């Protein structure tokens, strides 16, 4: 049944309810998707009165395995040997049977209905859809099971009361670090960078001085990115700094080493959550259409990332639980808040997908981390950490009246420095304004070109495309498409140049990457046009033919910037021009 399609079927020995493990292949390449199969067969199959289904009783232990214990999608098959017909159903999606299983604990077997409409091979695409749905159910189950109520309980009244030795903190406030901090505050980033480089290269500098200098260096680089900061650039900076922190503190004070460990694990968590959000956007792009094999592969990729997130999140929770009892707590608030800020993106994705139970559970445990950080910061009068705690709590749940908003208010009220409090309120206002959008708009929010490029790279990797392979023709087309997402290097040279898309090959269809295909460079003034796959090579041909001797070349203003929104406006403005071109060239 599946061998002609190139799928591998492996017999499972000594397994409850699972007879075979089936791996899904497409074009002779593994998609990474697989499912377990239980096969029932009969020489005298009994159909329902109207012939719409076959009833099949399954032993209780097998139902428990197939629907509750197995960590892969499971499909139940029935082969009518006499008529040579095979039908299937997805027991993990059979709500009626699952409800009966949950309520009738004394039953020895449970009956599943196998629809005769699910006949193979005619319904292979529908089978793929069921496998995808089952995999997402399993991934969702992992998210819901990630609740850690004992951690939330452990934080209540657990902030240690004993006085902490302050000598190391005084060392951290050495003159050089204080000077760098002041330079950062007044915006002298270049000079602050130079001071930090000198301090890090100084063999006589204390570990504590280098530690705090690295944290300021991280602030400097993140500020330099500005509001248009790319998620992958932020992560690159955080990974670089947390790696340096771990190197510097390798033989240093244990509390700074603990900070570095928490910060590193939070960065790893944020990296996974970033990939998860990108895959969610990919899913939204392909949800209404797209290749069914690609959607199946994407589902399994998403599920694998979710499982990685849960494992990493639990690591972070264990570190936070230990921090709740740690002697040198004063150093930890901003490290702990990195976990909460990373989690806020996951919580947003869960909200957009309507996974309310999982959203609430992650919000509760992440908010507990915010409260722990805020309590420690208040005890040691760390107003900057209190401000960060207020922001982190707000990002977890900005709704009025929520527990997170209460935490935000409490953290703000505990800030004694009026300047820091004012700055925190300003930052909160900016975040609130950014969230003045309904959920539909958030779900369809626009991504920067670099964010889009990262998303497409994730999709390519999930398809098994090695973008680093110079000999892979498909990878070459995808690399061109990724490069040509931003055509500003061409467009800035003349305001009369306009670019449209033409032919699309399989890579463009697989990835929904429109620039992984043909592009046409137009001169809207003189109606010239050249078509090609690579925008740079096409532009070279265009210039040699038309631009080199053109007296009307008019570069765009120096402050001009390309954006998808600009492109949409240009598409509208040149709509009639494009129609005329299509008509002249026979494309219309």
N, C-alpha and C positions, 0 to 999 in steps of 0.2 A: 504493500500500500504506500509506504513512504520512501522505499528505496529508489523508485524511479525519479522521485523529486530530489534525490541526493541527500536525504536525511539519514542519519545513522541511527540504528535501532539496536540497543544493547540489552541483552537478557539480564534481569536482576535475580540473583540467587538469594533465597532465604530472606525475603522482604515482605513485610505485612502489606498486603493490598496493592503492591506495585510489581507488575510483571516485567516492565521494560522501562529503560531510560532512553528518550528520543531527543537527539540534538538536531536543531533546525539549521539547514544549510541553504544558501541562496547563491546561485551562480558558482557552485562548487566551493564557496567560502563559508566558514562557520559564522553564524550571526551571534554566537555566544548565548543564544536562547535554547532552553531545553525544558522538557517536562516529563513527568512520570506517567506511565500508561498502565491501566489495569484492563486486561482483555477477558471478556466473557464470550462464550460461543455456544451455539445450540443448533442441533439438527431439526428441532421443532420449535422454533421461536414463537412465543405467544404475543400477539399484538393486542392493543386496546381495541374496543368495539369499533371505533371509527378509524383505526389504523394509524393514529397520529403519534403513538408512543409505545415503547416497550418498558414494562416494569421489571426492575432488577433489584432483588434483595441482596444487601451487603451485610456481612457480619459486623457487629458493633466495633470490635477491635480494629477491623479494617477501615471502617468509617472514621474512627477516631484518628487513625494514622493519616488517611487521605485528606481529611478536612481540618485537622487541628495540629498534627505533629510534623508532617512533611514540610520541608522548607522550599519546595519547588511546586510549580503548577502541576495539577494531577488531572488526567482525563480518563474517563471511563468509556471503554469501547465495548460494543456488542456486535459479534459477527453472526449473521444468519447464514449458516453453512449451506442450507438447502437452496436459498435464492442467491447466494454469493453476494450478499450486501453487508456493508459495515456501517454502523451508526455510532455516534459519540455524544457524550454530555460532559459538562464541567461540574463535578460535585461540589467543589469549593465555592461555586456561585449559585448553588441551588438553595435559595433562602428557605423555601418551605421544608425541605428535608433537614436542613441544618437546625431550624427551629424545633422540629420534632425530636431531633437528636438531643437538643439542649434541655427539653422539658420532660422527656420520657427516659429517665435513667435506667429503668428496669428492663427495657426492651433488649432482646438478644440480637436483633438485626433491624435494618432500616431500608426502606424502599426508595430507590431513585427512578425517575422517569427519564428514559432516553428518547428524545424526539426523533421520529423517523424523517423529519425534515433535515436533520443533521446527518445526511448520508455522504459518505466519502466515495470518490475524491471530489465530488461537486462542491462541497462546503469547506474546502481547505482554507480559504481566506477567512471564513467565519471561525474556523478552529483557531487560526492565528489570533483573531480578536479575543477569543475566550482565554487563550494562553496569556495574552497581554493583561487582560482584566484580572485573571487569577494572580499573576505576578504582582500587580499593583495592590491587590487585596493583602497579599503576604507582606509586602513592604509597608503598607499602612499599619498592619498588625504589629510590626516591629516598632514603628513610631509610637503607637499607642502604648505598647508595653515598656516604653523607655521612661515611664514615670518613676521618680525616685522620692516618694513621700517621706521616707525615713531621713533623707537629707534635709528636706524642708523642716521637719520636726527637730532635727538635731541643731538647727541654728537658733532656735528660740531660747534666749537667755544664755547662750554659750559663749558670748564674747568675753574673753578673760578679763578679770578685774585687776590683776597684778600690774604693778609698774614695770615698764620695760626699760632696760638700760639704754640711755640715749647717746652714749659716746660715739657709736658708729655713725649715727645720724649727723652728729656734729662734724665728724670727719667728712661726710658726704657734702657738707656745706662749705667746703674749703673755698678759698678766695677764687681760684681759677674757675671752678664750676659756677660759682655765683656770678662771675663776670660773664661767662657764656650764657647763663640764664638771662641776664639783663640785656645782652646783645640780641638774643632771640625775641625778647618782649618788645623791644623797640624796632624790630624788623631788620636789623643788620645781619641778615642771614649769611652773607658771604664771609664777613669777619668772624661770625660765630663758628662757621665751618672750619676756618683756618685755626682758630683757638682749639677746637675739638681735635683736629688732626695733630696739633702739637702735643696736646695732653695725652692722647692715646699712644703717641710715639715715645713719650717720656718714660724711661725705665724706672724712674724714681717715684712716679705717680702712684698713689694708693689705688687698690682695687676699687674701693668705694667711689673715688673720684672718676675713674674710667667708667664705672657702671652708670653713674648719673649723667656723665657726659654723653654716653651712648643713647640714653633715653631722650636727652635734648636733641641729639642728632636725628633721632627718629621724628620728633616733632617738626624739626626744620625741613626734612625731606617731604613729610606729608603736607606741610603748609605750602611748600614750593609747588606741589602738584595742583593746588587750588581746588575750586569747586568742581572742575571738570575732571577730577582725578579718576583714572581707570582703576577698576577693581584689581586687575592683575598687577598693575604698578604698585598699588598700596600693599598688596601681599608680598611683592618682591622686596619692598623696603622692610616690611615687618619680618620676613624670613631672614633677611640679611642682618638686621639689628638683633633679633633674638638669638641668631647663631653667634654673633659677636658677644652678646651678653653671657651666653653659656661658656664661651672660650675664656672670657675675662674672669668669670667667677669659678672656674674649674677648681682652683685651689684657694678660693676666697671664702668669705663668711657664708655660712650655710643659709642664712635668710635671703641673701642676694641670689644665691644659687637656686633657692626655691622660687623666687620671683621669676628668674630666667626660665625655669622649667614650666611654670604656669603660662608665661607669655608665649613660649614655644608651642605648647599644646593648644593654646587658644588660636594661634596662627594656623596650625594644622587643621583645626576645626573650621576656621573661617574659609580656608582653601577648599575643603570638601563641600561646605555649604554654598560657596560661590559656584562650584561645578554643578551642584544640585539645582541651583536657581537657573543657571544657563540651560540645563537639560529640560527644566520645566518650560522655559520659553520655547525651546526646540519642539517640545511636545505640543504646545499651543499652536505653533506654526503648522505642524503636520496633523493636527487633530482631525480636521475636517476632510483631509485628503492625504495624498502622499502614498508612497509604496508601502503595502502592508508588511513586507519583510523588514523594511527599515523601521516601521513603528514598533514591531515586535522587538527588534534589537535595541531600540531606544528605551523601551519599557524595562528590559533586563538591565540596561546600563543604569537607568534611574534607580532601580531597586538595589543594585550593588552599591551605588553611592550612598543611598539611604542607610544601608546596613553599616557602611563605613562611618557615617555621621554618628549613628547611635553608639558605636564602639568608642569613637573619639570623645563624644559628649560625656559618656560614662567615665572615661579617664579624667576629664576635666572636673566632673562632679566629685570624684574621689579626692582630687587635689583640693577642691574647695572645702570638702568635709574636714580634711586634715588642717587646712588653714584656719578653720573655725576654732581649733584648739591650739594653734601654734603660738609659741611664746613671743616671737618677734613679729607680731602682726602689723605693726605700723607701716612696714614696707609694702604690704600686699594689696591694698585696695585697688590701685590702677591695674595691677596684673589680673585680679579677679574680674574686673569690669570688662576686660578684653573678651572673656568668655560670654558675658551677657550681650555685648555688642555684636559679636559673631552670630549668636543665636537669634538675634532680632530679624535677620534676613530669612532664616529658616521659618520663623514664626510667621513672617509675612507670606511666604510661599504656602504654608499650611492654610492660612486664612484665605488666600486667593483660590485654593483648590477646595475650599469648603470642608477641610478636615478639622472640625471644631474641637473634638475631644483631644486630638494630638496637640493642637494649638494651645489649648488651655493648660495641658500638662507641661509642655515645654515652657510656657509663660510663667507658670507657678515656680518651677525649679530655677529658672533663670532669674526671676525676680528675687528669690531667696538669696541668690548670689549677690544681687544688687544691694539688698538690705544688709547682708554681712559686710560688704565693702563700705557702705555708708556708715554703719555702726562703728567700724574700726576707724574710719576717717574722722568721725565726730569725736571719738575718744581721744584722738591725738591731734585734734584741731587742724586737720589737713583740709583746708577749705577747697583747694583745687580738686582733690579727690572727691569731695562732697559734690562739687559742681559736675564732675564726670559721672557720678552715680545718679544724679538727677537726670542727666541726658540719657544715660543707658536705660533707666527705668521707663522713661517716656517712649523710647524707641520700641520697647517690648510691647506696650499697649497704650496708645495715646488717647483712648476713649475717656471722656469725662466720667468721673466716679469710679474708675477702675482701681484695683489695688496698686497697679503700677503708677497711676497718677498720684495716689496718696503718698507713695514712696518718693516720687519726684518732689512733691510739696514739702515733705518732712526734710529731705536733704537740703532743699533751698533754704528753709527756715533755720537750719543748723549752721549755715555759712555766716561767719562773723565779719569777714572782710567785705565792705560794700562794693569795692571794685570787682572782686571775683564774683560776687552775687549778681551784680548788674550784667557782667559778661555772660554768666550762665543763663540769665533770663533772656538776653539777646539771642543766644544760641538756641534756646528752646523756642523762641518765637519764630526763628528761621526754619527750624524743623517743622513746627506746626503749619507754617505757610506752605511748605513743600508737600504736606499731607492733605491739603485742601483739595482733594481730588477723589472722586468716587472710585469704588473698587474696580469697576470696569476699565476706567482709564489707567489705573495702576497696573492692571493685568496686561493692558496693551501699551504700556509706557514705552517711549522711544529709548533706544539704546544708542550710545555714542558709537562711532565707527569702530573704535578699538574694542569696545565691549562686544559689538556684533562679531568682530573678527575672532575674538576669543570663543564665542559661542559656536561659530562655524568650525573652529579648530577642534572643539570638543566633539562635535558631530562627526567630523572626519575621523577622529581617533576611534570613536565608537564603531564606525564602519570598517575599521581595520586599515585605513589609509595612512601610510607612513609618510608624512609631509617632509621628512628629512631625506627620503630616498630620491636621489637625483635621476634615477633610471626608471622610476615609476611614472608612466604617462598620465595616469589619473591624478596622482599627487601633483604633477606639474600643472595640470589644468586648475586644480584647486588652489595651488599657490598663486597662480595668476589671478584667479577670482578674488582671493583674499587681498592681494596687493591692489587690485583695481576697485575695491570697495570705496577707496578714496581717490577720485580722479583730479584732485585739486592741483597736482603738479602739472597737469595738462591745461586745465581750465583757466588757471591764473594768467596764462600767457596772452590771452586775447579774449575780450568780452564778446566776440562774435562766435566763439567756439561753443558747440553744444554736443553732448554725448548721449546717444540712445543705445539700447540693448537690442541684439538681434537673435541669432540662432542660439539654442540651448541644447547641450548634450546631457548624457546620463549623470555626470557629476553634479551638474546644476540641478537636475531633478531630484537626485538623492538627497542633497543637502539643502534644497530650496535656496541655493546661493546663486542669485541672478547674474552676477558678474563672472561666473565660471562658464562663460560662453562668449559669443561674438559681441563686439562693440562697434558702433558706427560713430566716427567723428565727423561732425558737420560744421560748415561755415554758414551761418544763417544769413550772412550779408550777401555772399556770392554764390550760395547754394552748391558748394563743393561737398564731397563726402568720400571717405575711405573707410572700409570695413576690415576688421581683423580680430583675432583672439586676444592678443597681448596689446594692451592700451599703449604702452611705450613704443613698441615696434610700429604699431599703426600710426602713432603720432609722428614718428620719424618719416614715414612715407608721406604722410599728409603735409608736413612742413616742406619736404623737398619738392613736392608737386605744386603747392599753392602758397605757403606762407613766406618763404624766403624772399620772394620778390613782391609781396603784397604791400601796397602803400597804406592800407587801412588797418594794419595790425594795431590793436589798442589794448595794452595790458590792463588787467583789473586793478583797482586801488590796492595799495600796500596792506591795508587793514582788512581786506576781503578774506572771508573764510568759508570753506565748503561745509555743508551739512546736508543730511537727508531732507530736512525741511526746505532748504534752498533749492535742492534738486526738484522737489515736488512743485514748488512755485514756478520754476523754469519749465517743467513739463507742461503745466497749464498754459503758460505764456506762449509756448511754441507748439501747442496742440495742432493748430492748423498746418503749420510748417511740416510736422511729422506726417500728417495725413497726406499732404501733397507729395512728400518724399516716398511714402509707401505706394501711392498710386503710380508715380513715375517709374518706380523700380519693380512694380508688379507684386508688392508685398501685401497690399491692401485686400 
